[in-house]
Amino acid sequence: MSNAALIHLGSMLRDLRRKSGLTGVELSSRISLSQSAISKLETGKARIPEWSLLESILESLSVTQEEYRQVRRQYELAQLDPSSYLYLMAHGSGAKQQQMAALEAESTYIRDFQTTVVPGLLQTPAYSYAVFRELGYTVEASSISTRERQLRQIVLNDPRRRFEFIALDSALYSRRGKEQDYVQQIEYLLSRISANNIFFRILDSRKGVPIRLSNPFEIIDRRFVSAEAAIQEMTTSQPIEVESYERLFKSFWTFSLDEKDSIKFLKSLI
């Protein structure tokens, strides 16, 4: 499976090289890397390189501080390799939770759409654990993933960040874990969404849903999308694809219950 973020990283490096006026051969001589290796890196066909190598390239190209920062951020995105369901079953999602936490920590605007579970940033520990166990993770992997997911929630406490969540009603009707865990989750959700920087809406299927309904996805700022599918995950940082998901989210937001009615919906569940 291709890594869209890695491909975009390669195109960024290629554009910076061309901007500097260097050919691939000339850059090769400066950093002791073969021209073919540079070509593979620029086309996203190579494995994710060590950051030290990219630093050498950026230094040779005399990039600005802002260009350096953009490449560094894209490099971090590239490390979020699309992961198959089988890979996650074998290794757990703790590392993935850490990677997402790093991205969210640098963000100012997060939008999340969920169809079967409460958004991860709004889950209680008991609820998260039940979700991971249902997915087939071992007890140990579920515990690790739950802990990392809870650590991700620290970003919610920063009032400078904006969060918009949409959950399909089926995600809220579906109990995860014991009944008391379910009630606790809804109560926790109500307490969390009272914050001024957190906006939560429910897409009530009884009132109709958009024809183009999607799998769950998360948009981080306007630069990265992580979308779930049945057996794999798709990640992208291509602007045109991110914009497509932004339009999709906006459509769901319009169809959803407003914040006031969403709160009424949650209270009725309890």
Backbone hydrogen bonds, N-H to C=O, Kabsch-Sander energy under -0.5 kcal/mol:
donor,donor_aa,acceptor,acceptor_aa,energy
4,A,2,S,-0.7
4,A,235,T,-0.5
7,I,3,N,-2.1
8,H,4,A,-2.2
9,L,5,A,-2.0
10,G,6,L,-2.2
11,S,7,I,-1.9
12,M,8,H,-2.0
13,L,9,L,-2.1
14,R,10,G,-2.3
15,D,11,S,-2.3
16,L,12,M,-2.2
17,R,13,L,-2.2
18,R,14,R,-2.4
19,K,15,D,-2.3
20,S,16,L,-1.6
21,G,17,R,-0.7
21,G,18,R,-1.0
22,L,17,R,-1.6
27,L,23,T,-2.4
28,S,24,G,-2.1
29,S,25,V,-1.8
30,R,26,E,-0.9
30,R,27,L,-0.6
31,I,27,L,-1.5
32,S,28,S,-1.0
33,L,28,S,-1.4
38,I,34,S,-1.9
39,S,35,Q,-2.1
40,K,36,S,-2.2
41,L,37,A,-2.0
42,E,38,I,-2.5
43,T,39,S,-1.2
44,G,41,L,-0.9
45,K,40,K,-2.3
46,A,40,K,-1.2
53,L,50,E,-0.9
54,L,50,E,-1.3
55,E,51,W,-2.5
56,S,52,S,-1.7
57,I,53,L,-2.0
58,L,54,L,-2.8
59,E,55,E,-2.3
60,S,56,S,-2.0
61,L,57,I,-1.6
62,S,58,L,-0.5
62,S,59,E,-0.8
63,V,58,L,-1.5
68,Y,64,T,-2.3
69,R,65,Q,-2.4
70,Q,66,E,-2.2
71,V,67,E,-2.2
72,R,68,Y,-2.5
73,R,69,R,-2.3
74,Q,70,Q,-2.3
75,Y,71,V,-2.4
76,E,72,R,-1.8
77,L,73,R,-1.8
78,A,74,Q,-2.2
79,Q,75,Y,-1.0
80,L,77,L,-1.8
81,D,79,Q,-1.8
85,Y,231,I,-2.1
88,L,84,S,-2.1
89,M,85,Y,-2.2
90,A,86,L,-1.7
91,H,87,Y,-2.3
92,G,88,L,-2.7
97,Q,93,S,-2.6
98,Q,94,G,-1.9
99,Q,95,A,-2.3
100,M,96,K,-2.5
101,A,97,Q,-2.1
102,A,98,Q,-1.9
103,L,99,Q,-1.7
104,E,100,M,-2.8
105,A,101,A,-2.1
106,E,102,A,-0.7
106,E,103,L,-0.8
107,S,104,E,-1.0
110,I,162,R,-2.6
111,R,219,I,-2.4
112,D,164,E,-2.4
113,F,217,F,-2.9
114,Q,166,I,-2.5
122,L,119,P,-2.3
123,Q,120,G,-1.4
128,S,124,T,-2.7
129,Y,125,P,-2.5
130,A,126,A,-2.0
131,V,127,Y,-2.2
132,F,128,S,-2.5
133,R,129,Y,-2.2
134,E,130,A,-2.2
135,L,131,V,-1.7
136,G,133,R,-1.2
137,Y,132,F,-2.1
142,S,138,T,-2.6
143,S,139,V,-2.0
144,I,140,E,-2.3
145,S,141,A,-2.5
146,T,142,S,-2.3
147,R,143,S,-2.2
148,E,144,I,-2.3
149,R,145,S,-2.2
150,Q,146,T,-2.0
151,L,147,R,-1.8
152,R,148,E,-1.4
153,Q,149,R,-0.7
153,Q,150,Q,-0.9
154,I,151,L,-1.4
155,V,152,R,-1.3
156,L,153,Q,-1.5
157,N,154,I,-1.8
158,D,155,V,-1.5
161,R,158,D,-1.9
162,R,108,T,-2.7
163,F,197,N,-2.6
164,E,110,I,-2.5
165,F,199,F,-3.1
166,I,112,D,-2.6
167,A,201,R,-2.0
168,L,114,Q,-2.7
169,D,203,L,-2.2
171,A,168,L,-1.9
172,L,168,L,-0.7
172,L,169,D,-0.9
173,Y,169,D,-1.9
174,S,170,S,-1.5
175,R,173,Y,-0.6
182,Y,178,K,-1.9
183,V,179,E,-2.3
184,Q,180,Q,-2.2
185,Q,181,D,-2.1
186,I,182,Y,-2.1
187,E,183,V,-2.4
188,Y,184,Q,-2.5
189,L,185,Q,-2.5
190,L,186,I,-2.2
191,S,187,E,-1.9
192,R,188,Y,-2.4
193,I,189,L,-2.3
194,S,191,S,-0.7
195,A,192,R,-1.7
198,I,195,A,-1.3
199,F,163,F,-2.6
201,R,165,F,-2.6
203,L,167,A,-2.4
204,D,202,I,-1.0
205,S,203,L,-0.8
207,K,204,D,-1.7
208,G,205,S,-1.0
213,L,211,I,-1.6
217,F,113,F,-1.6
218,E,226,S,-2.1
219,I,111,R,-3.3
220,I,218,E,-0.5
220,I,224,F,-2.8
221,D,109,Y,-3.6
221,D,219,I,-0.6
223,R,220,I,-2.0
224,F,220,I,-1.3
225,V,236,T,-2.5
226,S,218,E,-2.2
227,A,225,V,-0.5
227,A,234,M,-3.3
228,E,216,P,-2.7
229,A,232,Q,-2.0
233,E,83,S,-0.5
234,M,227,A,-3.1
236,T,225,V,-2.0
241,E,238,Q,-0.8
242,V,238,Q,-2.5
243,E,239,P,-2.6
244,S,240,I,-1.2
245,Y,241,E,-1.8
246,E,242,V,-2.1
247,R,243,E,-2.2
248,L,244,S,-1.8
249,F,245,Y,-2.7
250,K,246,E,-2.3
251,S,247,R,-2.0
252,F,248,L,-2.2
253,W,249,F,-2.6
254,T,250,K,-1.9
255,F,251,S,-1.7
256,S,252,F,-1.5
257,L,202,I,-3.0
262,S,258,D,-2.3
263,I,259,E,-1.9
264,K,260,K,-1.6
265,F,261,D,-2.1
266,L,262,S,-2.2
267,K,263,I,-2.3
268,S,264,K,-1.9
269,L,265,F,-1.2
270,I,266,L,-1.3
